[in-house]
């Protein structure tokens, strides 16, 4: 991350904008578009969003010819960081993005509207949302000044111990210190009826995967809608998308059906983990033909989330298991290497 990008975040944090709640998601866009300030457009032209030149923002930008990944074109060049910030919002006020103001109260709906227009990448929105924790941490740390030993004060990104705050009713987990969780649970969904009726204190965590056949969103909706063939609602407390976005799929007062209680498929190892007392975390789309293959972002977020859950619920690291370790009817590698690494934290 370049010093100028950090300076941009500092200035942005202090700048009054019409919708201040959108600062984190727009910083996430700039992180993605500029490679944290290291792209040629960012370094040479203070263009941190990959904006092509349009006459509507001539008050803030000059036109410059630039060789991008998709060929030569005219892009925006900004004289100052403040000009870039003003130019970015002026760029969005153009007709192609019409309708974003009606969605500005919700950063996720905002980027879902703007993202597909901004970029052709079908995974663009998910990539931006995956960078939200970093963007929030950057904004939080922007006013922290420390002496770098070279006679100048520079802003540093200070990431702390990942932790969770549980709502007073026990349902919703909110992340702190760089951990970000988006709640997608539904009180109307029965989830695991029997498990919830017989619920006990959380004593373990089981790591899962889903197949790449469907999106993360599809699997979360499947959990809420239910499975008419199998006769119930089967899912997980937390879903982690390939981009590293953490969704809470069920209230923590509910117990989802994510492990089998049948002795015919359960190993003695990990037998303490039942639907009644364990948290299910799944890496969406990480179950491939070659086994458990999570992305680097999923690996990072599983570790952070599991650490925080163990901390808040006093679960020993030794009680974290891969689904494939505890059931004979699952591919052995499902959750295995991550669970082994987390259990080793106890040492």
C-alpha positions in Angstrom: 0.0 0.0 0.0 1.5 3.3 -1.1 1.8 6.3 1.3 -0.3 8.4 -1.0 -3.2 5.8 -0.8 -3.0 6.1 3.0 -3.1 9.9 2.7 -6.1 9.6 0.4 -8.0 7.6 3.1 -7.0 10.2 5.7 -8.3 13.1 3.6 -11.5 11.1 2.7 -12.2 10.4 6.4 -12.1 14.1 7.1 -14.1 15.1 4.0 -17.9 15.8 4.4 -19.8 13.8 1.8 -23.5 13.5 1.2 -23.6 9.8 2.2 -20.9 9.2 4.8 -22.1 5.7 5.4 -20.8 4.8 1.9 -17.2 5.7 2.8 -16.1 2.1 3.6 -17.6 0.6 0.4 -16.1 3.3 -1.8 -12.7 2.9 -0.2 -13.0 -0.9 -0.9 -13.6 0.0 -4.5 -10.5 2.1 -4.6 -8.5 -0.6 -2.9 -9.6 -3.1 -5.6 -9.3 -0.7 -8.6 -5.9 0.7 -7.7 -4.2 -2.3 -6.1 -4.0 -0.3 -2.8 -2.5 2.7 -4.7 0.1 0.8 -6.7 -1.5 0.9 -10.2 -0.1 3.1 -12.9 -3.2 5.2 -13.0 -3.0 5.8 -9.2 0.8 6.4 -9.1 1.0 8.7 -12.1 -2.4 10.3 -12.3 -4.0 10.0 -8.8 -6.8 8.0 -10.4 -7.6 5.4 -7.8 -10.8 4.1 -9.4 -9.8 3.4 -13.0 -12.1 6.2 -14.2 -12.2 6.9 -17.9 -12.4 10.6 -18.8 -15.9 12.0 -19.3 -16.7 15.7 -20.0 -19.1 15.9 -17.0 -16.2 15.8 -14.6 -13.9 18.3 -16.4 -14.1 20.6 -13.4 -12.0 18.0 -11.4 -10.0 16.1 -14.0 -7.9 16.4 -17.1 -7.9 14.0 -20.0 -4.8 11.8 -20.4 -4.0 8.9 -22.8 -3.2 5.8 -20.9 -2.5 2.2 -21.9 -4.7 0.0 -19.7 -5.1 -3.8 -19.6 -7.8 -3.5 -22.3 -5.9 -1.1 -24.6 -5.3 2.6 -25.0 -8.0 5.1 -23.8 -8.6 8.5 -22.3 -8.6 8.4 -18.6 -8.9 10.9 -15.8 -5.9 12.7 -14.3 -6.4 14.5 -11.0 -4.2 17.3 -9.7 -4.9 16.6 -6.0 -6.4 13.9 -3.9 -9.3 16.2 -3.0 -10.0 16.5 -6.7 -10.1 12.8 -7.1 -12.7 12.4 -4.2 -14.9 15.1 -5.7 -14.5 13.7 -9.2 -15.4 10.2 -8.1 -18.8 11.3 -6.8 -19.4 13.5 -9.8 -18.6 10.5 -12.0 -21.4 8.5 -10.2 -23.9 11.3 -10.7 -23.9 10.6 -14.5 -26.8 8.9 -16.2 -25.4 5.4 -16.4 -25.5 5.1 -12.6 -28.9 6.7 -12.1 -30.8 5.2 -9.2 -27.9 4.8 -6.8 -29.1 7.6 -4.5 -32.3 5.7 -3.7 -30.1 2.8 -2.5 -27.5 4.9 -0.7 -28.8 4.0 2.8 -27.4 0.5 2.3 -23.8 0.0 1.2 -24.5 -3.5 -0.1 -27.4 -2.5 -2.2 -25.4 0.5 -3.4 -22.5 -1.5 -4.7 -24.9 -4.2 -6.2 -26.4 -1.4 -8.3 -23.2 0.4 -9.2 -20.8 -2.6 -9.5 -22.2 -4.3 -12.6 -22.2 -1.0 -14.4 -18.7 -0.1 -13.3 -17.0 -3.3 -14.3 -17.8 -6.3 -16.5 -16.3 -8.8 -14.0 -19.2 -10.9 -12.8 -17.5 -11.3 -9.4 -16.8 -7.6 -9.0 -19.4 -6.9 -6.3 -18.3 -9.9 -4.3 -14.6 -8.8 -4.5 -15.5 -5.3 -3.3 -17.6 -6.6 -0.4 -14.7 -8.9 0.5 -12.5 -5.9 0.9 -14.9 -4.1 3.3 -13.2 -5.2 6.5 -9.9 -3.8 5.2 -11.5 -0.6 4.1 -13.2 -0.1 7.5 -9.9 -0.8 9.3 -8.1 1.8 7.1 -10.7 4.4 7.9 -10.6 3.6 11.6 -6.8 3.9 11.7 -6.6 6.9 9.4 -6.4 9.4 12.3 -3.7 7.4 14.2 -0.4 9.1 13.9 2.9 7.4 14.9 6.5 8.4 14.6 8.2 6.3 11.9 11.6 7.1 13.2 12.5 9.2 10.1 11.2 12.5 11.4 7.8 12.2 9.8 4.4 11.1 11.1 2.6 8.6 9.0 -0.7 6.8 9.2 -0.5 3.1 10.1 -3.0 0.4 9.8 -3.4 -1.0 13.3 -5.2 -4.3 13.2 -6.0 -5.8 16.6 -7.2 -9.2 17.9 -10.2 -10.3 15.9 -13.2 -10.4 18.2 -17.0 -10.6 18.1 -19.7 -8.8 20.0 -22.9 -10.9 20.5 -26.2 -9.0 20.6 -28.1 -8.9 23.9 -30.7 -11.4 22.6 -27.8 -13.8 21.7 -28.7 -13.9 18.0 -26.3 -11.8 16.0 -22.5 -11.6 15.9 -20.9 -8.3 15.1 -17.2 -8.2 14.2 -14.5 -6.0 15.6 -10.8 -5.2 14.8 -10.9 -6.1 11.2 -13.5 -8.9 11.4 -16.6 -8.1 9.5 -19.8 -10.1 9.5 -23.0 -9.5 7.5 -26.2 -10.9 9.1 -28.5 -12.9 6.8 -30.4 -14.9 9.4 -34.2 -15.1 9.6 -36.2 -15.5 12.7 -39.0 -17.1 10.7 -36.9 -20.0 9.5 -37.2 -23.2 11.6 -33.5 -24.2 11.0 -32.8 -27.4 13.0 -36.1 -27.8 14.9 -35.0 -30.7 17.0 -31.5 -29.3 17.5 -32.9 -26.0 18.6 -35.4 -27.6 21.0 -32.5 -29.6 22.6 -29.9 -26.9 22.3 -26.9 -26.8 24.7 -24.1 -24.4 25.2 -21.6 -24.3 22.3 -18.8 -26.7 22.8 -17.3 -27.2 19.3 -17.0 -25.9 15.8 -17.2 -27.9 12.6 -15.7 -26.7 9.3 -17.5 -27.6 6.1 -17.5 -26.8 2.4 -20.2 -26.6 -0.3 -19.8 -27.5 -3.9 -19.1 -24.9 -6.6 -22.4 -25.8 -8.3 -24.2 -22.8 -6.7 -23.3 -19.3 -5.4 -22.9 -18.4 -1.8 -26.2 -16.4 -2.0 -28.0 -19.5 -3.4 -26.9 -21.7 -0.5 -28.0 -19.2 2.1 -31.4 -18.9 0.6 -31.6 -22.7 0.3 -31.1 -22.8 4.1 -34.0 -20.4 4.7 -36.4 -21.9 2.1 -35.8 -25.5 3.1 -35.4 -28.8 1.3 -38.8 -30.4 0.4 -37.1 -33.6 -0.7 -35.2 -34.1 2.6 -37.9 -32.5 4.6 -36.2 -29.7 6.5 -33.8 -26.9 6.7 -30.1 -27.8 6.5 -27.4 -25.2 6.8 -24.7 -23.4 8.7 -24.3 -20.6 11.1 -21.6 -18.9 9.0 -20.9 -18.9 5.2 -17.6 -17.6 3.9 -17.6 -16.6 0.2 -14.7 -17.3 -2.1 -13.8 -13.5 -1.8 -13.6 -13.8 2.0 -16.9 -12.2 2.9 -18.4 -13.6 6.1 -22.2 -14.0 6.2 -24.1 -15.1 9.4 -26.7 -17.5 8.0 -28.7 -18.3 11.1 -29.3 -16.7 14.6 -26.8 -18.1 17.2 -29.8 -19.0 19.3 -30.7 -21.6 16.6 -28.9 -24.8 16.0 -28.6 -25.7 12.3 -28.5 -29.3 11.0 -24.9 -29.5 9.7 -23.6 -32.8 11.1 -25.1 -36.3 11.1 -26.2 -37.8 14.5 -26.1 -41.3 13.0 -23.6 -43.7 14.6 -23.4 -45.5 11.3 -21.4 -42.6 9.7 -19.9 -41.0 12.7 -16.3 -41.7 13.8 -15.4 -41.7 17.5 -13.1 -38.8 16.8 -15.0 -35.5 17.2 -18.0 -37.3 18.6 -18.7 -34.4 21.0 -19.7 -32.2 18.0 -23.4 -32.4 17.5 -26.1 -30.2 16.0 -27.2 -29.3 19.5 -23.8 -27.9 20.7 -21.7 -27.0 17.7 -21.3 -24.1 15.3 -21.2 -24.8 11.6 -18.9 -22.7 9.3 -18.8 -23.5 5.6 -16.4 -22.3 2.9 -18.8 -21.8 0.0 -17.9 -23.4 -3.3 -14.7 -24.9 -1.8 -15.7 -28.5 -2.4 -14.1 -29.5 -5.7 -13.5 -32.8 -7.4 -10.0 -32.9 -5.8 -11.4 -32.2 -2.3 -11.4 -29.2 0.0 -9.9 -26.3 -1.9 -10.7 -23.0 -0.1 -9.4 -19.7 -1.4 -6.6 -17.8 0.4 -9.3 -15.3 1.5 -11.5 -18.1 2.9 -8.5 -19.6 4.8 -7.8 -16.2 6.4 -11.4 -15.5 7.4 -12.0 -19.0 8.8 -9.0 -18.6 11.1 -10.1 -15.1 12.2 -13.8 -16.1 12.7 -12.9 -19.3 14.5 -10.5 -17.6 16.8 -13.2 -15.0 17.7 -15.9 -17.6 18.2 -13.6 -19.7 20.5 -12.8 -16.6 22.4 -16.4 -15.4 22.9 -17.9 -18.8 23.7 -14.9 -20.2 25.6 -14.5 -23.1 23.1 -11.2 -24.9 23.3 -9.2 -24.9 20.0 -9.0 -28.7 20.4 -12.8 -28.8 19.8 -12.6 -27.6 16.2 -13.1 -30.3 13.6 -13.3 -30.8 9.8 -16.5 -32.4 8.6 -14.5 -35.0 6.8 -12.7 -36.0 10.0 -15.8 -36.9 11.9 -18.1 -38.5 9.2 -17.2 -41.4 7.0 -19.7 -40.4 4.3 -17.8 -37.1 3.6 -14.7 -36.5 1.6 -11.8 -36.9 4.2 -10.2 -33.5 3.3 -13.4 -31.4 4.1 -12.1 -28.8 6.6 -9.2 -31.1 7.6 -6.1 -28.9 7.2 -7.7 -25.9 8.7 -9.1 -27.8 11.6 -5.7 -29.4 12.2 -3.9 -26.0 12.2 -6.4 -24.5 14.6 -6.2 -27.4 17.0 -2.4 -26.9 17.0 -3.0 -23.3 18.3 -3.6 -25.0 21.7 0.1 -26.0 21.8 
